[in-house]
Amino acid sequence: MKYTIRVQPFHELVKDFKAGKLDVLINLAISDERHAYADFTLPHAVIHGGIFVRKSEANIGSEADLNGKSVIVLNADIGHVYALSKGWGKQLILVNNTAEGMRLLSTGQHDAML
């Protein structure tokens, strides 16, 4: 089988997949919204979300505390999809990778990262 592997920001891969420019997209978490454009294999991993905050952030102890906060998410990742479903679109800071998000969080400019 002939294939080409692409390494790009995830949101670009999803866009290309939706446009029919890619035949297979690995590590796409299953969601109701994604069933509209993707067929899935049997799940091979169980992923749990998390909220990352700086040690000094005492005002965020649960998901309910994220309302109105500046929240970093990976662009087009399942955490981004989830945050949009919660109505947090205007408070999201989109990044292309985890390292970028953690750097932003550590600067104190934003409140949390999913």
Residue frames relative to the residue before (quaternion, step in Angstrom):
aa qw qx qy qz dx dy dz
M 1.0000 0.0000 0.0000 0.0000 0.00 0.00 0.00
K 0.2839 -0.7481 0.5780 0.1605 3.55 -0.88 0.95
Y 0.0874 0.8065 -0.5778 0.0900 3.57 -0.87 0.92
T 0.2133 -0.7286 0.6342 0.1461 3.52 -1.37 0.32
I 0.2377 -0.7569 0.5936 0.1350 3.55 -0.92 0.94
R 0.1464 -0.7813 0.6036 0.0613 3.56 -0.92 0.98
V 0.1015 -0.7476 0.6531 0.0650 3.53 -1.05 0.82
Q 0.1925 0.7590 -0.5817 0.2202 3.53 -0.45 1.33
P 0.6398 -0.4455 0.4001 0.4819 3.58 -1.21 0.06
F 0.6136 -0.6221 0.3516 0.3359 3.55 -0.95 0.96
H 0.6493 0.5278 -0.3358 0.4326 3.60 0.92 -0.83
E 0.6264 0.5209 -0.3382 0.4711 3.61 1.11 -0.59
L 0.6358 0.5228 -0.3235 0.4667 3.58 1.02 -0.79
V 0.6489 0.5086 -0.3164 0.4691 3.59 0.94 -0.87
K 0.6407 0.5237 -0.3221 0.4598 3.58 0.95 -0.87
D 0.6765 0.4821 -0.2888 0.4759 3.61 0.91 -0.92
F 0.6229 0.5356 -0.3354 0.4610 3.59 1.05 -0.74
K 0.6668 0.4990 -0.2944 0.4687 3.58 0.91 -0.94
A 0.6918 0.4734 -0.2663 0.4758 3.59 1.09 -0.73
G 0.5258 -0.6599 0.3972 0.3610 3.59 1.28 -0.01
K 0.4703 0.6825 -0.4373 0.3490 3.59 1.22 0.32
L 0.7320 0.2726 -0.1829 0.5970 3.58 1.33 -0.26
D 0.3700 -0.7422 0.5191 0.2069 3.56 -1.03 0.78
V 0.7940 0.1347 -0.0378 0.5916 3.59 1.07 -0.73
L 0.0672 -0.7660 0.6388 0.0259 3.54 -1.06 0.83
I 0.2317 -0.7988 0.5408 0.1252 3.58 -0.55 1.14
N 0.8352 0.2407 -0.1831 0.4593 3.54 -1.30 0.47
L 0.3672 0.6902 -0.5268 0.3337 3.56 0.99 0.81
A 0.3422 -0.7547 0.5244 0.1958 3.56 -0.49 1.19
I 0.4859 -0.6797 0.4780 0.2710 3.55 -1.03 0.84
S 0.1457 0.7478 -0.6409 0.0937 3.55 -1.03 0.89
D 0.6558 -0.5058 0.3749 0.4166 3.57 -1.24 0.38
E 0.6531 0.5242 -0.3123 0.4484 3.59 0.93 -0.91
R 0.6967 0.4895 -0.2764 0.4457 3.60 0.93 -0.85
H 0.5421 0.6071 -0.4048 0.4167 3.60 1.19 -0.37
A 0.5753 0.6058 -0.3719 0.4046 3.61 1.19 -0.44
Y 0.8166 0.2105 -0.1095 0.5262 3.62 1.10 -0.53
A 0.7665 0.3051 -0.1875 0.5331 3.61 1.22 -0.02
D 0.2774 -0.6845 0.6434 0.2013 3.53 -1.25 0.60
F 0.2351 -0.8053 0.5355 0.0977 3.57 -0.94 0.86
T 0.4411 -0.6251 0.5684 0.3026 3.53 -1.25 0.55
L 0.6707 -0.3992 0.3719 0.5025 3.55 -1.24 -0.25
P 0.5471 -0.6124 0.4389 0.3648 3.61 -0.96 0.73
H 0.1632 -0.8041 0.5671 0.0715 3.57 -1.00 0.84
A 0.7704 0.1822 -0.1339 0.5961 3.57 1.27 -0.02
V 0.2496 -0.7250 0.6188 0.1710 3.54 -1.19 0.60
I 0.1023 -0.8096 0.5780 0.0049 3.55 -0.65 1.16
H 0.1447 -0.7661 0.6211 0.0801 3.55 -1.01 0.85
G 0.4253 -0.7093 0.5027 0.2517 3.55 -0.95 0.84
G 0.1034 -0.7850 0.6072 0.0668 3.51 -1.29 0.32
I 0.2980 -0.7077 0.6093 0.1979 3.51 -1.28 0.47
F 0.1380 -0.7896 0.5954 0.0538 3.54 -0.69 1.12
V 0.0242 0.7755 -0.6289 0.0508 3.55 -0.97 0.97
R 0.5651 -0.5566 0.4662 0.3919 3.57 -1.26 0.26
K 0.6436 -0.5364 0.3776 0.3944 3.59 -1.14 0.57
S 0.6868 0.5064 -0.2803 0.4397 3.57 1.03 -0.76
E 0.5816 0.5928 -0.3664 0.4196 3.63 1.28 -0.19
A 0.0635 -0.8354 0.5459 -0.0049 3.58 -0.12 1.30
N 0.6208 0.5928 -0.3326 0.3906 3.61 1.23 -0.30
I 0.7097 0.3803 -0.2609 0.5325 3.60 1.24 -0.07
G 0.0820 0.8085 -0.5738 0.1018 3.53 -0.48 1.27
S 0.7903 0.1089 -0.0626 0.5997 3.55 1.29 -0.22
E 0.7180 -0.4320 0.3310 0.4340 3.55 -1.32 0.14
A 0.6214 0.5676 -0.3391 0.4204 3.60 1.00 -0.77
D 0.6483 0.5378 -0.3076 0.4425 3.57 1.16 -0.57
L 0.5717 0.6262 -0.3712 0.3784 3.60 1.25 -0.16
N 0.4699 0.6719 -0.4525 0.3508 3.61 1.19 -0.28
G 0.8384 0.1619 -0.1505 0.4983 3.55 -0.82 1.05
K 0.5836 0.5755 -0.3699 0.4375 3.58 1.28 0.01
S 0.4922 -0.6205 0.5221 0.3165 3.56 -1.27 0.44
V 0.0288 -0.8395 0.5389 -0.0631 3.58 -0.35 1.31
I 0.2932 -0.7529 0.5724 0.1398 3.55 -0.82 1.09
V 0.0535 0.7830 -0.6181 0.0460 3.58 -0.99 0.90
L 0.5166 -0.5943 0.5061 0.3518 3.55 -1.25 0.45
N 0.5048 -0.6779 0.4542 0.2817 3.57 -0.77 1.07
A 0.8558 0.0744 -0.1309 0.4949 3.57 -0.81 1.17
D 0.4622 0.6646 -0.4517 0.3750 3.61 1.26 0.10
I 0.6682 -0.5032 0.3486 0.4228 3.59 -1.21 0.34
G 0.6006 0.5517 -0.3591 0.4538 3.61 1.11 -0.55
H 0.6171 0.5279 -0.3241 0.4852 3.56 1.11 -0.71
V 0.6466 0.5110 -0.3094 0.4744 3.56 0.91 -0.94
Y 0.6593 0.5126 -0.3026 0.4593 3.57 0.93 -0.92
A 0.6639 0.5120 -0.3053 0.4515 3.58 0.89 -0.95
L 0.6338 0.5180 -0.3288 0.4710 3.58 1.02 -0.75
S 0.6519 0.5205 -0.3173 0.4510 3.58 1.01 -0.80
K 0.6601 0.4900 -0.2963 0.4862 3.60 1.21 -0.46
G 0.5324 -0.6564 0.3914 0.3641 3.59 1.30 -0.07
W 0.4858 0.6959 -0.4046 0.3406 3.58 1.23 0.36
G 0.2459 0.8387 -0.4692 0.1261 3.61 1.25 0.16
K 0.7174 0.4702 -0.2667 0.4394 3.59 0.82 -0.94
Q 0.7183 0.4317 -0.2613 0.4790 3.60 1.14 -0.40
L 0.5258 0.6608 -0.3975 0.3589 3.60 1.27 0.09
I 0.1943 -0.7228 0.6545 0.1068 3.51 -1.20 0.77
L 0.2110 -0.8144 0.5328 0.0906 3.58 -0.44 1.22
V 0.0402 -0.7812 0.6230 -0.0022 3.55 -0.98 0.95
N 0.5141 -0.6735 0.4520 0.2787 3.56 -1.25 0.44
N 0.8086 0.0469 -0.0360 0.5853 3.61 1.18 -0.33
T 0.6839 -0.5146 0.3412 0.3886 3.54 -1.28 0.43
A 0.6335 0.5453 -0.3407 0.4304 3.58 0.94 -0.84
E 0.6411 0.5175 -0.3170 0.4697 3.58 0.97 -0.87
G 0.6667 0.5093 -0.2983 0.4551 3.58 0.94 -0.88
M 0.6729 0.4905 -0.2982 0.4667 3.58 0.91 -0.87
R 0.6106 0.5341 -0.3513 0.4674 3.59 1.08 -0.68
L 0.6575 0.5033 -0.3078 0.4686 3.58 0.94 -0.87
L 0.6472 0.5183 -0.3227 0.4565 3.57 0.94 -0.88
S 0.6834 0.5110 -0.2963 0.4291 3.58 0.88 -0.92
T 0.6164 0.5594 -0.3507 0.4290 3.61 1.17 -0.44
G 0.4709 -0.6974 0.4256 0.3327 3.58 1.23 -0.32
Q 0.4773 0.6888 -0.4304 0.3355 3.59 1.27 0.10
H 0.7738 0.2316 -0.1077 0.5797 3.58 1.19 -0.55
D 0.5634 -0.6785 0.3862 0.2702 3.54 -1.18 0.61
A 0.8162 -0.0396 0.0927 0.5689 3.58 0.95 -0.85
M 0.1919 -0.7400 0.6248 0.1587 3.54 -1.36 0.16
L 0.2998 -0.7229 0.5933 0.1885 3.55 -1.04 0.87
